[in-house]
Amino acid sequence: MWNLYCKMVKIIVVLSILHVFGKIGGIFITNTLMTKHRIFRNLSRSALRDKAKEGGRRYYASFEDYPYVVIGYGRHQWHGRLFTASVLSKEWVLTCAHCSEYIRGPRIWYAGFDKPLTDTSPSVKVLDIFLHPNYYAYLEIENKWTMDNDISLLRIEPLNEHVFGVLCSVDYTSLLGLHVTYVASGITANSEEQVKNLLDVADAAIVNCNDKFRGFNRHLICATPKCKERTTTADAGDSGSPLFFDGKIVGVLSYFYYNEYLVRNAYTPISPYIDWISYTIRNNSKVIDDNLRNNPEEYDET
């Protein structure tokens, strides 16, 4: 009996040791993979910049080229760009819902990007936030969030003498295979600590969204860069950024995925939400909006 007891104790000790080593090994492997991912993410922008130099293509642009692309930030967000948005009119901004859902003290930074963000930077307050009524986010698998109806409108303090973006009401399903342009204002440097004052601009094509990537999203645009521009992808602060087709906004960035072999940027398309956008703006505007009054066709479904 005593021998049996000793053997059981030895087995328990061995199993405990193996369990501890297993945890250590798992942590090591996880950290290694995360480090590789961070290295790839940081090098991706560097590689993109190098390709731009070699190929002569413009991958970075001034905010003057896209004056209706603005930056959103919250209270105490002086060192980061929380999300990207597009100005539609004097008092309306379009972005994704997941960035504006829980933001505290939101503001829109609309000019003066050549200097660090401070209390005196040109910005306006966000007065109201309108999430799409059917928006929701869920954790599909570990560390992977999926959003559905990820779109929102922000009513802001009036912006006078500003250039506005134009929405495209073309059915997004008809854009498969066509050329689009991606513009964002998030991380454009090699590290998250260095944020340059430029817009990230890249060309891409609309591709099919496979079921695994789509999740339960009913409406989704998937864009991918060309093979030789594989490192072109979204990054921190890019959520809500516009996707352009023929100079008009066809989608807003919802989420993205990339590794060493695959790049996918997922956008909430505009066309299914034209009626909601038009209804929300027309029923909640506080000032006479000349852009909407003079160009109603830009917001009406055709």
Sequence and secondary structure as in RCSB ss.txt:
>XXXX:A:sequence
MWNLYCKMVKIIVVLSILHVFGKIGGIFITNTLMTKHRIFRNLSRSALRDKAKEGGRRYYASFEDYPYVVIGYGR
HQWHGRLFTASVLSKEWVLTCAHCSEYIRGPRIWYAGFDKPLTDTSPSVKVLDIFLHPNYYAYLEIENKWTMDND
ISLLRIEPLNEHVFGVLCSVDYTSLLGLHVTYVASGITANSEEQVKNLLDVADAAIVNCNDKFRGFNRHLICATP
KCKERTTTADAGDSGSPLFFDGKIVGVLSYFYYNEYLVRNAYTPISPYIDWISYTIRNNSKVIDDNLRNNPEEYD
ET
>XXXX:A:secstr
 HHHHHHHHHHHHHHHHHHHHHHHHHHHHHHHHHHHHHHHHHHHHHHHHHHHHHH    EE TTTSTTEEEEE T
T TTS  EEEEEEETTEEEE HHHHSS SS EEE S TTS   TTSSEEEEEEEEE TT EEEEEETTEEEEES 
 EEEEES   S     B  S GGGGTT EEEEEE S  SSSTT   SSEEEEEEEEE   HHHHTT SS EEEE 
 GGGTT    TT TT EEEETTEEEEEEEEEEE SS EEEEEEESGGGHHHHHHHHHHH  S  HHHHH GGGTS
  
